[in-house]
């Protein structure tokens, strides 16, 4: 019989244990590189909550998040090629063809973590660790909302380049996709992407009292910069991880005052196709076939309703 795994009274999804082992390797490697290059980093979001509340993964969580000040994030990008060797790959728009997310990801070769909607994208899709930059959040600066709108527009524009119009059913993207392909061919993917990052860089941490993950959470992540003044090390499964000394304040911003009370919620990556033993390039054709069949069924259903 298959052994049922339980953590703190919660029955675990059978895919979690091998997934966690890979993610722990990624996290350990990331921390090691940051220490080697004197870069500050901290576990963030559900990983921070897990470290504080569970001394490890939240029983139903399936990802790992770390965060860095923008200055350190940029320095990491500059040394990533020499710092990470196979099976580790540090993924950004500058290291991987057509990668469109505004944050970095440390990937593991020989594994798969594929979003079905990304299955026709050409970039690395191994199991990953998310790396988020912290930017300054100025008080009442009207430029901020404008910058957030512009960056979202740039990223949607780039993502359209490889979106399957037919399979996604997003017929309105036809012109945007055509224009994106033309502009990327003319100006280069990285140059267009850098415009979005530079909008965030226009709000340096050194000039504000509040910081946050502007690139992914916008102003909702705002907390006092002093939260990150010092670092504490917390137990996380069988390793130790860095956390901001002011983590209580940060977790209250993220999850409210009752963050120590477990509430099971769907994970943000629940639709991922996970394989800890096969390379994503081997798994992609299977995901593409399933995605194509699902799209065709959806389209056929719409036609029958007419």
TORPAFI-580681 format. One line per field, with one value per residue (C-alpha): residue number from 1; x, y, z. Coordinates in steps of 0.02 Angstrom, whole numbers, plus 50000, padded with zeros to 5 digits. Example, Ala and Ser with C-alpha at 12.3 -4.5 7.8 and 13.67 -1.06 7.14 Angstrom:
<recs>
nr = c(1:2)
xx = c(50615:50684)
yy = c(49775:49947)
zz = c(50390:50357)
</recs>
This chain:
<recs>
nr = c(1:2:3:4:5:6:7:8:9:10:11:12:13:14:15:16:17:18:19:20:21:22:23:24:25:26:27:28:29:30:31:32:33:34:35:36:37:38:39:40:41:42:43:44:45:46:47:48:49:50:51:52:53:54:55:56:57:58:59:60:61:62:63:64:65:66:67:68:69:70:71:72:73:74:75:76:77:78:79:80:81:82:83:84:85:86:87:88:89:90:91:92:93:94:95:96:97:98:99:100:101:102:103:104:105:106:107:108:109:110:111:112:113:114:115:116:117:118:119:120:121:122:123:124:125:126:127:128:129:130:131:132:133:134:135:136:137:138:139:140:141:142:143:144:145:146:147:148:149:150:151:152:153:154:155:156:157:158:159:160:161:162:163:164:165:166:167:168:169:170:171:172:173:174:175:176:177:178:179:180:181:182:183:184:185:186:187:188:189:190:191:192:193:194:195:196:197:198:199:200:201:202:203:204:205:206:207:208:209:210:211:212:213:214:215:216:217:218:219:220:221:222:223:224:225:226:227:228:229:230:231:232:233:234:235:236:237:238:239:240:241:242:243:244:245:246:247:248:249:250:251:252:253:254:255:256:257:258:259:260:261:262:263:264:265:266:267:268:269:270:271:272:273:274:275:276:277:278:279:280:281:282:283:284:285:286:287:288:289:290:291:292:293:294:295:296:297:298:299:300:301:302:303:304:305:306)
xx = c(50000:50053:50106:49999:50106:50039:50114:50039:49875:49862:49864:49997:49979:50087:50189:50243:50381:50493:50452:50505:50670:50713:50657:50764:50914:50873:50851:51012:51109:51033:51079:51254:51280:51213:51332:51479:51446:51393:51214:51071:50919:50773:50638:50472:50284:50229:50408:50433:50265:50313:50479:50396:50240:50293:50483:50472:50350:50169:50090:49997:50123:50212:50335:50482:50500:50649:50666:50813:50840:50844:51030:51074:50952:51043:51213:51153:51101:51276:51363:51230:51315:51472:51384:51260:51317:51213:51101:51058:51003:50965:50826:50786:50737:50924:50976:50832:50746:50575:50560:50433:50412:50472:50563:50703:50687:50819:50779:50834:50890:50820:50651:50485:50365:50257:50108:49993:49966:50156:50182:50217:50340:50522:50603:50669:50526:50611:50563:50598:50626:50555:50670:50583:50663:50617:50593:50555:50373:50361:50219:50092:50203:50087:50226:50207:50035:50089:50245:50144:50024:50167:50261:50105:50076:50255:50248:50080:50153:50303:50200:50090:50237:50226:50045:49946:49797:49697:49729:49707:49550:49613:49577:49598:49785:49815:49872:49971:50061:50106:50169:50268:50358:50401:50464:50567:50648:50688:50741:50779:50684:50802:50799:50609:50606:50735:50614:50495:50632:50699:50528:50544:50724:50663:50603:50766:50756:50880:50754:50600:50545:50432:50481:50389:50386:50321:50355:50236:50125:50120:50085:49994:50161:50220:50306:50435:50611:50673:50594:50747:50880:50937:50931:50886:50911:50763:50743:50665:50648:50829:50915:50928:50860:50880:50728:50705:50716:50553:50461:50312:50270:50294:50185:50047:50054:50043:49922:49842:49859:49808:49943:49992:49822:49833:49704:49714:49699:49733:49914:49958:50041:49908:49895:50081:50131:50270:50401:50554:50639:50611:50675:50543:50588:50533:50372:50322:50250:50131:50073:50055:49947:49834:49823:49782:49647:49571:49570:49487:49353:49321:49307:49194:49082:49063:49019:48885:48803:48780)
yy = c(50000:50179:50264:50414:50560:50675:50836:50922:50831:50877:50743:50789:50787:50639:50748:50866:50766:50743:50920:50991:50898:50981:51151:51132:51101:51259:51360:51297:51335:51509:51553:51485:51596:51750:51723:51696:51862:51958:51983:52003:51891:51832:51701:51783:51757:51577:51519:51648:51603:51419:51452:51551:51444:51268:51273:51215:51205:51247:51073:51118:51239:51199:51340:51434:51623:51734:51922:52043:52230:52288:52331:52154:52081:52173:52118:51938:51951:52012:51861:51727:51649:51609:51577:51445:51292:51144:51074:51251:51385:51565:51624:51802:51890:51914:51732:51638:51661:51743:51730:51866:51868:52022:51922:51794:51607:51480:51322:51141:51050:50875:50918:50990:51120:51170:51287:51218:51395:51410:51242:51322:51448:51412:51449:51333:51254:51152:51157:51331:51451:51627:51776:51944:52117:52246:52424:52587:52636:52826:52905:52990:52996:53001:52927:52760:52715:52768:52659:52508:52529:52547:52394:52285:52343:52302:52128:52088:52147:52031:51882:51898:51858:51670:51654:51530:51632:51479:51370:51511:51574:51752:51813:51994:51964:51941:52120:52129:51967:52028:52193:52107:51995:52142:52249:52108:52075:52259:52308:52145:52059:52112:52296:52303:52207:52325:52470:52387:52353:52530:52599:52506:52563:52744:52718:52678:52601:52730:52870:52795:52737:52602:52456:52314:52189:52316:52205:52068:52133:52319:52437:52305:52235:52400:52387:52489:52474:52451:52276:52222:52311:52150:51965:51816:51633:51516:51327:51268:51080:51021:51185:51362:51510:51699:51802:51988:52023:52119:51970:51990:52159:52092:51939:52049:52151:51993:51886:51991:51987:51804:51737:51605:51520:51397:51422:51301:51395:51344:51366:51492:51355:51220:51187:51151:50988:50925:50793:50776:50644:50696:50849:50976:50951:50770:50816:50965:50864:50775:50940:51019:50874:50884:51074:51062:50932:51036:51190:51095:51026:51201:51270:51127:51157:51340:51293:51170:51305:51417)
zz = c(50000:49968:50129:50177:50233:50370:50436:50589:50562:50378:50244:50117:49929:49876:49758:49897:49982:49827:49771:49939:49930:49765:49830:49985:49872:49775:49934:50011:49853:49839:50018:49992:49837:49925:50071:49953:49864:50020:49960:50082:50056:50161:50146:50105:50094:50128:50154:50292:50368:50361:50447:50587:50611:50558:50561:50380:50237:50266:50249:50089:50012:49851:49821:49897:49897:49937:49927:49908:49903:49722:49735:49788:49663:49522:49588:49590:49408:49366:49446:49416:49265:49365:49531:49472:49377:49319:49386:49444:49321:49369:49255:49206:49045:49015:49035:48955:48787:48801:48990:49031:49221:49313:49448:49443:49469:49517:49418:49435:49278:49252:49331:49275:49347:49201:49200:49064:48998:48976:48892:48722:48795:48750:48919:49056:49153:49288:49472:49537:49680:49660:49688:49713:49717:49850:49789:49875:49896:49904:50002:49890:49735:49582:49474:49561:49495:49321:49333:49389:49242:49117:49180:49174:48995:48943:49020:48940:48775:48789:48847:48693:48579:48611:48666:48561:48501:48447:48601:48727:48640:48660:48485:48538:48557:48371:48340:48503:48461:48286:48356:48495:48371:48261:48406:48483:48316:48297:48474:48566:48706:48846:48796:48803:48968:49044:49019:49143:49271:49257:49304:49471:49491:49483:49663:49755:49927:49993:49966:50051:50223:50149:50038:49953:49812:49688:49538:49595:49736:49701:49845:49948:50006:50082:50251:50346:50279:50457:50456:50356:50460:50540:50495:50604:50560:50577:50566:50403:50389:50406:50357:50426:50328:50341:50390:50422:50608:50594:50522:50640:50563:50387:50415:50484:50323:50218:50318:50455:50643:50659:50544:50673:50651:50505:50368:50223:50058:49878:49824:49689:49588:49605:49418:49395:49315:49429:49393:49504:49397:49216:49126:49075:48891:48907:48996:48888:48742:48863:48938:48766:48707:48861:48845:48660:48691:48830:48719:48577:48694:48759:48583:48528:48680:48632:48453:48511:48617:48466)
</recs>
